[in-house]
Amino acid sequence: MKNQKHMAAMYPINQTKGFRIHLLVFLLTIPAIWIIWYFTDRTYLWPFWQTAAWTVGVFFHYLGVFVFKKTKTIKYLPA
């Protein structure tokens, strides 16, 4: 049992999958935010700030995964 945890912990983290999940949530959430803005008070363009901030976050996540590649492994420390 302990050896199985050790072996599973040494496999590399799938960074591409993490980025794809981040991008998918971004692509599903940002339009929802704009729809909420459209059907509510449209006097102030507040979704712009969420869109801009999240776009910067997705961009840096992309850079971290695809441009500045570095494989990470989880190191298991026995208790």
N, C-alpha and C positions, 0 to 999 in steps of 0.2 A: 504494500500500500504506500509506504513512504517513498519507495523507489519510483513508483508511477508518478507521484507528484513532482519528484525531482526531474524526471524525464520530460514531463509536460511543461515544466517551467523553463527548460532550456531552449525551447523552440523560439525562433525569432517572432517578434510582434508584427502583425500584418498592418503596416502603416497605410497601405493603399486602401484597405478596407475601411479603416478609420476615416480617411479623407472622403471616401465615397459616401459614407454615412453622414458626415458633416455637410457635404454638398447637397445630398438629398434632403436633409432637414432644412437647409437654407432655401432650396428651391420650392419646398412645400410651404414654409412658414412666411416668407417675405410676401408672396402674393396674398396670403390670408391677411397679413397686416395691412396691406394696401386696400383690400376689400373692406376691412373694418373701417379704415379711414374714410373711404368713399361713402359708406352708408351712415357715417356719423358726422361729427362736426368737421367740415372741410376748411375752416378758416386758417388753420395753421398746418403746415406740411410736416407733421411730426414723424411719419414713417420714413422720411428721408434719412433721419439720424440713425435709426435702426438698420436701414438698408446699407448705409455707408459704413457703419461700424462692423457689421457682420461681413460685408464684402472684404474689408481689410483683414478680418480674421480668417476668412476662407482663403484669401490670397496668400497670407503668411503660412497657413497650413499647407497649401499647395507647394510653396517654396521649400518648406521643411521636409516634405515627403518626396518630391520629384526633382528638385534642383540641388539641394544640399543633402544628398542621400547619406544616411548613416544607419547601418543595421543595428538594431537594439535587441538585446536578449534579456529576459528576466532571469536574474540569478537567484537561485533557491538557496536560502541559508537555513540549514537544519536547526531546529529548535533545541 
